[in-house]
Amino acid sequence: MSYSGYEIAWLFFVYSFLGWVMETVAAALKQKRFVNRGLVNAPLCVIYGIAALAITVFCSELSGFWLFAGGMILSTVIEWTAGHWVERIYHERWWDYTEVKLNLDGYICLPMSALWGILSVVVVNWGNLCLTELFGWIPEIAGQIAIWVLSGILLVDVAATLFILSGRSRRIEQWKGVDSWLTGISSNLGRKIYGLADRRIQKAYPDAREKATESSKTNTEVFAYGCGFYKIVWLFVTGALLGDITETLFCRVTAGVWMSRSSVVWGPFSLVWGIAIAAATLFLHKYRDRSDHFIFIAGACMGGAYEYVCSVFTELVFGKVFWDYSGIPFNLGGRINLLYCFFWGMAAVVWIKGLYPVLSSWVERIPVKVGKVLSWLLIVFFCCNIAVSSLALIRSDQRARGVPAEHTWQTVMDEKYDDSRLKEIYPNAVETD
């Protein structure tokens, strides 16, 4: 089932509100008083809205056990990421499952993951249908205005909350170009707002405990020290290049042909591999001292989920399927299969235990100034490369549907990247309805 943009926004706000109600009721029963359990000041738990939308977009074609498993894995990854993000921003843990059996560092646990799976089934099979029908009862103009107003309020609320949590409100007096009298008022107001938000968070999450994060450790004399921004940029580029080379050689060995496996129109780069390497490092770097079995299972689950999401995303956005595993046993909709999930697991072990430490040391040997300049040049190049590639694929989908070239960008794409040219770059791409 497809949804309009307004319906998607409606689902996000309703599920965020329902999540807030559920969290608030649970906290009230535990603490014997009302508390606002949301990250923002509005009555919304945005993590529930984000998880519901992710499940709606990427898991709607699943059913039965696979819907339960897919929703459980996807939502668990979102919860795990949110827990790390909150800790990174606020230096505290707002929830902790350490005392629950089968937990991972207190961020996630099996009982909560199972609950996410059940909620996923409810959302896809019944929730979305009921809520979209409810939205249809609202007059069209009124509904659209309400969505825009709610979006604006949430945007301001999120910006203000992030501003406060970052601690910048304590340094408002340092803003340049502001009158000192006005600065004093702003500073006092900022401190009051910060205090209100801080007290609300402490009441909502009384078990929150301060914890210094590894990311706070820096070394300005070493380029890309630790597992920070610049390190991830270089890992992405390296992974994209090595991934394309690996897949090209694999096709040569198994199919006997040289075949382009690039994701972009400029250069031999596989974005799927680049993003996978960067994400695997971010997620698994802190577990590098765990057993190979742990890394393998985590890599297999995350790799399979990631490949499935990529397949759905490219089909929805570009109208094309770039790989199809329907002919391989134990596949799920042709998007993933058990054998390749094992490959993802083995690749995770090889990467985290063997290749990453070596490549990391090489990157850190780059001079600091040179490394930063090269990093931003690579960022600009890949942004342009991805933008042009996206336009070429979007225009290819339009041509398949008989849409004429009415704008300059469409004409340029038709001239530079016609169907024959794109067939060379994406030989396995198949049009979908």
LOZALO-13507 format. One record per atom (N, C-alpha, C): x, y, z; residue in one letter. Coordinates in steps of 0.001 Angstrom, whole numbers, plus 500000, padded with zeros to 6 digits. Layout:
// residues N
XYZA/...
//
This chain:
// residues 433
500852498806500000M/500000500000500000M/500880501233500000M/500566502199499139S/501345503432499060S/500641504543499829S/501435505502500296Y/500900506601501087Y/501394507918500511Y/500581508962500651S/500993510298500226S/501918510891501275S/502563511991500920G/503463512641501867G/502744513094503122G/501522513610502975Y/500763514055504141Y/500357512879505019Y/500030511748504404E/499688510565505188E/500893510050505961E/502068510084505336I/503296509673506023I/503551510572507229I/503414511891507039A/503615512826508149A/502575512599509245A/501343512331508838W/500273512049509802W/500613510819510638W/501051509758509984L/501417508541510708L/502557508816511691L/503534509616511257F/504662509930512138F/504183510615513407F/503332511634513280F/502881512381514461F/501984511525515354F/501114510734514765V/500220509914515588V/501009508860516357V/501927508173515672Y/502719507143516361Y/503658507762517398Y/504179508943517117S/505015509631518103S/504203509972519342S/502960510415519122F/502092510745520260F/501704509492521038F/501324508431520320L/500963507182521000L/502146506609521776L/503349506726521195G/504540506286521909G/504771507092523168G/504522508409523072W/504660509279524242W/503661508887525329W/502419508595524919V/501406508180525888V/501825506888526578V/502290505920525807M/502694504641526369M/503871504810527332M/504875505580526929E/506040505795527791E/505652506571529047E/504791507563528890T/504402508396530025T/503581507603531032T/502654506781530543V/501853505954531441V/502747504965532195V/503670504331531471A/504575503381532121A/505425504073533186A/505928505285532859A/506748506018533824A/505913506476535018A/504659506878534749A/503794507335535832A/503478506195536800A/503250505011536258L/502986503863537118L/504199503504537967L/505380503715537393K/506608503372538105K/506999504438539123K/506857505725538741Q/507313506819539598Q/506188507449540422Q/504938507029540152K/503781507522540895K/503529509009540678K/503913509535539538R/503651510931539196R/503823511113537698R/503268512233537187F/503358512495535759F/504745513013535398F/505297512479534290V/506554512975533744V/506466512965532219V/507149513888531588N/507211513936530127N/508395513094529678N/508134511970529003R/509194511034528643R/509783511304527265R/509353512356526598G/509866512615525264G/511206513319525283G/511916513223524171L/513164513970524035L/512874515445523879L/511804515771523131V/511408517157522932V/510361517518523970V/510027518814524040N/509090519272525050N/507639518974524679N/507347518852523392A/506000518508522948A/505669517074523353A/504376516732523418P/503985515357523798P/504230514370522670P/505489514183522326L/505863513294521238L/507115512512521617L/507108511221521347C/508307510381521440C/508712510066520001C/509611510877519465V/509895510803518030V/510518509473517632V/511153508766518557I/511761507488518197I/510684506496517756I/509486506580518363Y/508387505713517948Y/507902506097516553Y/507820507395516284G/507403507837514961G/508383507424513885G/509681507573514174I/510714507186513217I/510682505682512973I/510578504909514047A/510532503452513898A/509300503018513105A/508140503625513383A/506913503264512671A/507019503573511186A/507609504722510845L/507773505068509433L/508754504128508749L/509844503794509429A/510818502864508849A/510170501511508581A/509370501054509516I/508676499768509337I/507670499864508198I/506943500988508134T/505944501180507084T/506583501167505699T/507720501833505563V/508368501961504257V/509068500666503851V/509798500068504784F/510691498965504417F/510138497566504716F/509076497473505509C/508593496141505896C/507163495856505464C/506535496768504734S/505124496584504381S/504898495367503486S/505908494990502698E/505728493848501798E/505933492514502506E/506361492545503773L/506568491323504535L/505277490910505237L/505232489672505682S/504067489184506402S/504500488071507347S/503618487787508308G/503878486685509230G/505154486858510029G/505899485767510141F/507130485789510935F/508136486796510400F/508226486917509063W/509229487812508493W/508919489269508810W/507639489624508897L/507271490974509310L/507679491207510755L/507417490224511606F/507833490325513005F/509338490464513122F/510089489602512407A/511552489628512492A/512123490899511891A/511613491308510726G/512121492522510087G/511871493759510922G/510643493880511459G/510343495024512313G/511162495018513586G/511376493828514158M/512168493717515377M/513607494170515140M/514217493693514063I/515612494040513780I/515747495525513480I/514866496045512612L/514957497447512217L/514739498379513403L/513725498101514210S/513442498950515364S/514533498855516420S/515103497669516588T/516180497497517558T/517410498308517164T/517718498304515873V/518843499115515395V/518579500593515652V/517340501040515424I/516991502442515673I/517120502768517152I/516642501877518029E/516749502110519474E/518209502117519916E/519003501202519375W/520425501135519718W/521127502421519295W/520815502888518086T/521419504129517582T/520989505326518414T/519696505390518763A/519190506507519561A/519850506537520936A/520049505369521530G/520701505327522833G/522110505881522783G/522862505512521750H/524209506044521595H/524177507539521301H/523204507964520503W/523128509378520142W/522831510237521369W/521866509810522191V/521540510540523411V/522751510612524327V/523462509486524461E/524636509475525324E/525732510391524788E/525850510427523450R/526885511262522842R/526579512745523030R/525283513105522929I/524882514503523040I/524809514953524491I/524161514140525334Y/523867514564526704Y/524780513933527743Y/525604512980527310H/526540512294528211H/525812511576529339H/524624511094529056E/523866510298530011E/523125509191529280E/522761508166530038R/521896507119529507R/520483507351530028R/519525507478529115W/518153507734529531W/517365506454529727W/517860505354529249W/517289504051529579W/518431503050529675W/518235502033530476D/519312501081530725D/518700499703531001D/518984498758530116Y/518463497399530250Y/519513496446530828Y/520478497005531553T/521563496177532062T/521056495042532941T/520002495283533701E/519497494264534615E/518564493278533933E/518261493514532655V/517404492601531908V/518282491552531225V/517857490316531233K/518639489264530591K/518698489483529077K/519771488994528476L/519976489077527030L/519932490518526541L/520737491372527175N/520842492765526751N/522208492997526111N/522324494070525365L/523587494460524747L/523990495821525271L/524912495822526229D/525428497051526829D/524337497929527421D/523194497354527727G/522116498121528334G/521312498959527365G/521715499034526107Y/520992499850525125Y/519764499121524590Y/519893497832524349I/518801497031523799I/518749495713524555I/517604495046524493C/517457493745525130C/516425492946524348C/516479491635524488L/515603490758523711L/514121490979524006L/513693491114525272P/512253491341525517P/511736492603524840P/512484493701524904M/512045494930524250M/512072494789522737M/513061494082522204S/513113493850520761S/511911493035520303S/511512492037521103A/510333491242520773A/509075492107520784A/509004493041521737L/507868493965521772L/507829494827520517L/509012495282520075W/509082496049518820W/508556495202517661W/508889493925517642G/508407493052516577G/506890492938516574G/506293492785517766I/504829492706517877I/504180494010517409I/504739495141517854L/504211496436517432L/504325496617515921L/505369496066515321S/505532496159513864S/504392495457513141S/504023494277513636V/502907493542513038V/501610494332513173V/501401494927514338V/500193495723514563V/500165496938513641V/501306497619513505V/501380498818512667V/501055498501511211V/501690497487510647V/501531497189509222V/500164496586508921V/499688495695509760N/498454494973509450N/497188495748509794N/497233496567510835W/496006497244511264W/496193498746511499W/497269499129512146G/497433500523512553G/497408501506511404G/498221501268510388N/498307502213509270N/496973502387508565N/496255501292508345L/494967501357507659L/493962502189508446L/493868501959509749C/492924502706510577C/493272504189510628C/494563504491510778L/494980505886510913L/494827506660509603L/495116506023508467T/494946506720507186T/493466506947506883T/492612506001507276E/491177506223507115E/490711507379507986E/491246507465509194L/490918508573510088L/491365509902509487L/492550509911508900F/493052511138508274F/492170511540507093F/491598510540506399G/490724510828505271G/489440511510505669G/489029511358506921W/487821512030507383W/488039513520507610W/489288513940507789I/489593515352508016I/489526516090506677I/488899517260506606P/488901518038505356P/490321518234504838P/490519518121503529E/491858518102502947E/492699519316503345E/492140520507503181I/492897521728503497I/493235521780504979I/492259521452505828A/492499521484507278A/493582520489507667A/493538519297507061G/494548518301507368G/495935518732506959G/496053519328505782Q/497358519779505302Q/497904520913506163Q/497034521849506536I/497468522955507403I/497940522414508750I/497185521450509293A/497565520869510584A/498930520200510509A/499190519487509404I/500490518821509243I/501613519846509191I/501435520924508437W/502469521948508334W/502702522652509670W/501623522930510386V/501770523578511696V/502511522667512667V/502117521388512710L/502789520434513597L/504259520266513217L/504538520248511918S/505930520108511462S/506757521303511884S/506180522508511743G/506907523707512157G/507170523729513649G/506160523357514438I/506334523320515891I/507404522309516283I/507353521120515671L/508334520086516000L/509738520525515603L/509867521161514441L/511187521619513995L/511782522607514985L/510972523573515430V/511454524558516402V/511773523874517725V/510908522948518131D/511110522241519400D/512403521429519377D/512636520694518276V/513853519886518163V/515092520773518156V/515035521866517369A/516185522778517302A/516491523367518674A/515443523796519387A/515654524380520711A/516190523337521696A/515647522121521629T/516099521068522538T/517563520712522296T/517932520559521015L/519324520263520692L/520238521409521114L/519770522621520917F/520550523793521320F/520799523797522816F/519741523478523556I/519861523458525013I/520756522322525476I/520538521119524918L/521306519963525361L/522776520062524996L/523060520822523920S/524458520970523528S/525222521874524472S/524492522595525352G/525156523478526305G/525449524844525759G/525047525103524500R/525368526395523902R/524591527527524551R/523453527203525157S/522676528263525794S/523454528903526929S/524440528172527461R/525254528730528541R/526286529722528007R/526437529734526681R/527456530614526098R/526824531639525167R/525536531948525392I/524861532911524520I/525556534265524568I/526115534599525751E/526761535905525877E/527969536045524957E/528446534953524370Q/529602535023523482Q/529206535340522043Q/527900535392521752W/527487535705520396W/528009537083520015W/528450537198518790K/529001538465518326K/527899539329517699K/528086540636517788G/527161541542517152G/525868541731517916G/525811541334519188V/524601541481519976V/524867542463521100V/523927543354521316D/524078544366522356D/524227543690523721D/525075544257524572S/525372543630525856S/524120543527526731S/523227544564526682W/522014544506527484W/521122543358527028W/520985543231525687L/520180542151525141L/520833540798525424L/522165540796525382T/522888539556525662T/522616539068527075T/522583540004528031G/522316539624529411G/520953539010529576G/519938539608528916I/518595539048528986I/518561537666528351I/519200537527527174S/519216536237526477S/519915535175527306S/521007535584527954S/521753534623528753S/520914534117529921S/520225535050530613N/519380534642531726N/518236533756531258N/517628534131530118L/516541533332529570L/517043531958529165L/518234531921528551G/518806530647528131G/519045529726529314G/519565530315530420R/519820529500531603R/518519528964532205R/517467529793532170K/516179529347532706K/515604528225531857K/515666528408530531I/515150527377529627I/515939526085529800I/517258526236529896Y/518098525053530087Y/517733524344531383Y/517524525136532438G/517176524539533717G/515855523797533658G/514862524393532981L/513562523733532849L/513690522414532094L/514404522460530962A/514573521245530164A/515367520198530933A/516398520650531640D/517234519715532382D/516442519045533504D/515629519850534213R/514812519273535290R/513770518306534731R/513193518653533555R/512209517756532947R/512845516421532590R/514048516478532034I/514723515252531625I/515097514415532839I/515553515072533885Q/515928514337535085Q/514719513679535742Q/513548514351535677K/512337513748536220K/511867512595535350K/511969512793534031A/511495511759533111A/512394510535533133A/513696510755533346Y/514656509647533316Y/515487509671534589Y/514867509337535731P/515591509404537011P/516744508424537095P/516712507383536290D/517787506386536330D/518938506737535400D/518831507895534745A/519907508293533827A/521210508431534592A/522264507902534025R/523557507971534689R/524581508555533733R/525394509443534259E/526394510095533434E/527446509092533009E/527909509266531786K/528917508346531265K/529725509092530213K/531019509172530407A/531876509801529406A/531970508887528197A/531835509441527028T/531881508651525802T/533273508643525210T/533537507579524473E/534841507425523845E/535102508534522840E/533988509035522239S/534144510060521221S/534673511364521788S/534600511531523128S/535098512759523721S/536618512813523750S/537273511693523530K/538724511651523520K/539240512080522162K/540100513054522114T/540623513541520846T/542120513713520933T/542730513740519791N/544149513985519697N/544367514857518476N/544585516158518695T/544672517104517589T/545940516930516773T/546909516187517279E/548161516020516560E/548109514854515573E/547067514039515647V/546922512874514768V/545669513058513919V/545816512915512618F/544675513059511732F/543712511882511901F/542410512204511941A/541356511185512018A/541567510255513198A/541917510823514343Y/542187510017515530Y/540914509307515994Y/541044508071516434G/539906507331516939G/538967506908515824G/537685507010516089C/536667506617515105C/535731507794514876C/536324508946514499G/535567510164514319G/535141510412512879G/534763511650512614F/534184512035511320F/535132511764510157F/536363512260510248Y/537298512120509125Y/537667510652508882Y/537763509875509947K/538065508450509790K/536941507764509022K/535701508089509361I/534549507475508693I/534507507866507220I/534866509118506905V/534891509554505501V/535858508700504695V/537048508498505210W/538060507719504488W/537676506234504425W/537024505734505461L/536575504343505420L/535474504168504383L/534600505147504271F/533545505083503260F/534132505032501854F/535064505926501572V/535677505978500234V/536426504678499941V/537218504229500911T/537980502993500723T/537055501796500538T/536007501730501355G/535061500628501237G/534335500632499910G/533972501817499420A/533291501916498129A/534182501427496994A/535470501795497048L/536409501374496003L/536688499873496077L/537019499386497276L/537327497965497432L/536102497090497159L/534930497589497520G/533711496835497263G/533446496661495776G/533659497720495015D/533467497626493570D/534465496653492949D/535712496732493392I/536741495820492873I/536397494371493222I/535973494139494467T/535633492784494909T/534486492210494086T/533419492997493900E/532268492495493150E/532606492280491676E/533450493153491119T/533855492986489723T/534622491682489530T/535569491414490437L/536330490160490356L/535438488951490606L/534478489083491520F/533555487986491808F/532726487625490572F/532253488653489861C/531489488410488628C/532364487754487558C/533623488167487507R/534535487583486524R/534766486102486812R/534940485767488099V/535227484383488464V/533989483503488309V/532832483983488741T/531626483157488749T/530885483157487421T/530849484316486727A/530077484420485478A/530961484466484241A/532261484665484435G/533184484692483302G/533134485957482487G/532580487049483049V/532484488319482311V/532954489450483214V/533473490496482549W/533799491733483266W/532548492597483274W/532086492966484447M/530818493668484576M/530969494837485545M/530453495993485169S/530481497151486052S/529607496895487273S/530152497150488442R/529395496999489691R/529318498315490451R/529554499420489741S/529562500732490377S/528149501199490700S/528023502001491744S/526738502577492128S/526557503984491576S/527631504569491055V/527592505952490599V/528126506032489172V/527873507163488543V/528240507314487136V/529699507730486957V/530320508242488013W/531723508656487922W/532583507765488811W/533346506902488225G/534325506131488974G/533819504790489472G/534765503903489807P/534426502548490288P/534152502540491789P/532978502989492168F/532653503064493591F/531291502414493843F/531251501509494785S/530004500869495204S/529554501498496523S/528519502330496460L/528058503030497652L/527534502062498707L/526950500954498257V/526438499972499210V/527560499466500108V/528704499163499507W/529853498703500291W/530449499833501129W/530530501019500561G/531097502140501306G/530298502452502552G/528979502534502389I/528126502804503545I/528193501647504536I/528246500419504024A/528306499247504906A/529572499269505760A/530707499584505132I/531966499625505882I/531928500724506940I/531437501908506555A/531365503018507504A/530415502686508654A/529240502130508324A/528254501810509359A/528741500684510261A/529351499658509663A/529861498547510466A/530917499022511456A/531750499947511018T/532777500481511915T/532149501260513061T/531158502104512734L/530491502896513766L/529796501986514788L/529099500955514278F/528316500102515162F/529165499089515919F/530195498545515280L/530911497409515852L/532294497754516392L/532757498983516180H/534103499353516619H/534277499143518121H/533267499522518892K/533391499410520346K/533345497955520814K/532939497032519932Y/532875495623520279Y/534023494833519652Y/535075495543519252R/536178494883518542R/536891493838519388R/536753493935520711D/537400492964521587D/536490491784521926D/535258491802521418R/534357490675521650R/534755489499520763R/534099488362520966S/534463487143520249S/534105487232518770S/534752486385517965D/534448486332516538D/532992485937516299D/532457485057517160H/531067484628517002H/530116485813517155H/530389486664518126F/529543487842518331F/529595488761517122F/530802489051516632I/530958489927515467I/530271489310514246I/530395487989514078F/529787487320512929F/528268487442512958F/527651487155514095I/526193487217514199I/525696488648514001I/526387489606514641A/525992491010514488A/526135491450513038A/527246491074512401G/527464491459511004G/526454490824510067G/526103489547510302A/525128488860509450A/523751489500509559A/523309489802510788C/521994490423510984C/521957491839510426C/522963492636510754M/522988494019510289M/523175494085508783M/524049493220508236G/524278493230506793G/523046492840506009G/522338491796506493G/521118491376505821G/520051492452505859G/519864493056507039A/518871494131507159A/519242495319506287A/520518495654506266Y/520988496790505469Y/520774496544503978Y/521107495350503504E/520940495033502085E/519464495047501700E/518609494562502587Y/517172494567502317Y/516659496000502202Y/517060496867503147V/516625498265503130V/517111498961501860V/518349498701501457C/518882499308500235C/518076498880499013C/517694497612498961S/516923497106497829S/515568497791497738S/514877497898498882V/513572498567498897V/513718500039498545V/514732500692499099F/514936502126498867F/515158502424497389F/516058501693496747T/516355501963495337T/515150501671494447T/514357500677494823E/513166500374494024E/512123501477494171E/511944501972495399L/510962503028495622L/511375504346494984L/512658504682495090V/513127505992494624V/513410505998493130V/514082504957492632F/514532504950491237F/513732504009490338F/512834503220490922G/512038502309490123G/512839501186489505G/513945500803490142K/514822499760489603K/515253498799490705K/515438497545490315V/516025496535491197V/517425496239490688V/518444496450491524F/519829496307491094F/520392494915491363F/519701494103492152W/520111492717492339W/518864491891492671W/518899490636492305D/517757489739492510D/518281488354492860D/518003487912494083Y/518475486619494562Y/517375485560494522Y/516384485755493675S/515258484814493636S/515702483395493291S/516794483276492552G/517265481955492155G/518142481276493180G/518424481952494283I/519282481384495329I/518402480890496472I/518649479688496991P/517812479156498085P/517836480063499311P/516778479968500106F/516645480706501368F/516761482219501151F/516031482715500145N/516019484159499906N/514725484749500438N/514725486052500653L/513551486772501128L/513171487814500092L/512181487481499271G/511714488389498239G/512745488697497182G/513793487883497097G/514858488139496143G/515782489263496558G/515533489856497707R/516339491018498139R/517563490590498941R/517423489567499766I/518545489037500542I/518433487519500540I/519527486863500898N/519488485407501043N/520444485000502156N/520228483804502669L/520979483342503836L/522470483254503555L/522851482805502361L/524261482657502028L/524990483990502097L/524388485019501500Y/525043486329501499Y/525027486978502880Y/524022486634503705C/524049487116505089C/525261486537505822C/525579485246505522F/526790484651506092F/528031485387505591F/528023485784504323F/529143486558503789F/529302487878504546F/528157488540504830W/528222489791505590W/528844489537506961W/528469488421507589G/529026488102508902G/530519487855508858G/530961487091507852M/532400486834507712M/533158488111507379M/532555488942506518A/533191490209506164A/533350491106507386A/532345491082508295A/532427491891509510A/533593491440510388A/533766490136510525V/534867489625511335V/536211490006510725V/536355489782509417V/537607490107508733V/537905491596508843V/536841492411508703W/537050493858508731W/537421494354510126W/536608494024511121I/536819494562512465I/538086493999513101I/538340492710512906K/539480492068513562K/540788492223512800K/540709492336511458G/541934492335510682G/542220493590509893G/541331493961508986L/541620495049508047L/541511496435508664L/540494496635509507Y/540285497975510048Y/541491498515510833Y/542081497742511760P/543235498290512493P/544370498717511576P/544616497958510506V/545699498302509578V/545358499562508808V/544145499604508221L/543743500765507438L/543646502009508307L/543180501839509541S/543071502969510463S/544436503596510735S/545433502750510942S/546791503275511200S/547339503994509983S/547017503506508767W/547470504178507548W/546834505571507429W/545542505647507686V/544834506929507582V/545390507929508576V/545701507474509783E/546182508380510823E/547589508896510549E/548285508303509564R/549615508798509202R/549562509994508253R/548399510281507699I/548260511419506790I/548434512705507585I/549189513680507077P/549317514962507772P/547945515594508025P/547796516245509148V/546484516744509579V/545870517694508552V/546616518721508141K/546055519705507213K/545747519079505856K/546675518263505362V/546464517602504073V/545252516678504145V/545129515940505237G/544014515013505399G/542670515711505406G/542584516847506093K/541315517574506147K/540936518134504782K/541927518689504073V/541642519231502738V/541179518124501795V/541910517011501786L/541527515891500925L/540151515329501308L/539882515295502600S/538589514771503053S/537437515594502495S/537547516906502563W/536464517756502083W/536375517737500560W/537499517578499886L/537449517413498429L/536706516122498065L/536983515051498800L/536283513789498566L/534792513916498871L/534454514641499937I/533050514828500290I/532311515562499175I/532922516637498671V/532296517409497583V/532152516538496339V/533198515773496011F/533158514909494825F/532034513887494929F/531919513225496070F/530893512194496210F/529491512792496267F/529355513971496856C/528039514620496862C/527591514921495434C/528495515476494628C/528172515764493227C/527924514470492446C/528759513467492706N/528632512187492019N/527284511528492321N/526905511535493579I/525630510931493984I/524459511722493412I/524583513061493406A/523495513890492881A/523281513626491389A/524376513602490608V/524265513355489167V/523747511946488906V/524228510971489658S/523778509592489498S/522289509463489806S/521840510144490844S/520421510103491197S/519564510716490103S/520003511848489572L/519253512486488485L/519203511587487253L/520324510932486948A/520361510034485786A/519393508869485964A/519324508299487171L/518425507171487422L/516969507617487459L/516723508783488033I/515350509302488059I/514858509573486648I/515739510159485826R/515357510437484449R/515158509146483661R/515960508114483952S/515781506822483302S/514416506241483619S/513992506370484867D/512671505895485258D/511583506701484546D/511798508005484400Q/510826508840483687Q/510726508433482221Q/511864508167481583R/511837507743480186R/511064506437480026R/511249505518480984A/510537504242480918A/509033504436481030A/508622505505481711R/507193505786481868R/506675506765480822R/507536507132479860G/507106508001478770G/507007509469479121G/507721509899480160V/507692511309480560V/508634512097479660V/508159513110478931P/509032513877478032P/509968514796478802P/511057515192478142A/512026516111478756A/511512517536478632A/511098518126479750E/510566519479479753E/511493520474480443E/512482519966481158H/513396520839481885H/514821520595481411H/515685521559481717T/517069521478481251T/517772520243481780T/517593519937483072W/518287518787483651W/517857517487482978W/516607517400482574Q/516132516204481891Q/516794516051480525Q/516936517167479815T/517596517129478507T/519062516731478636T/519736517293479652V/521144516971479876V/521308515495480211V/520443514973481057M/520524513549481415M/520270512656480206M/519342513071479333D/519067512288478130D/520267512259477197D/521009513370477162E/522169513448476272E/523381512717476857E/523639512916478131K/524850512364478751K/524671510915479217K/523474510593479706Y/523260509273480304Y/521960508674479768Y/522001508308478495D/520844507655477900D/520777506201478360D/519789505468477868D/519582504091478339D/520769503177478042D/521407503370476891S/522551502516476546S/523728502784477475S/523952504053477820R/525054504395478728R/524788503846480126R/523548503988480614L/523220503481481944L/523258501960481989L/522981501320480855K/523057499863480804K/524489499384480998K/525458500185480534E/526862499838480748E/527255499997482218E/526704501047482847I/527061501306484241I/526309500371485182I/525027500132484885Y/524188499281485741Y/523625498128484908Y/524453497153484592P/524008496073483694P/522922495183484300P/522832495123485629N/521850494246486271N/520572494953486685N/520495496268486414A/519313497022486823A/518097496594486028A/516973496362486714V/515736495928486077V/514636496886486469V/513867497375485484E/512744498275485753E/511650497532486519E/510985498243487409T/509858497680488161T/508657498590488003T/507491498053488320D/506265498859488257D/506236499831489407D/
//
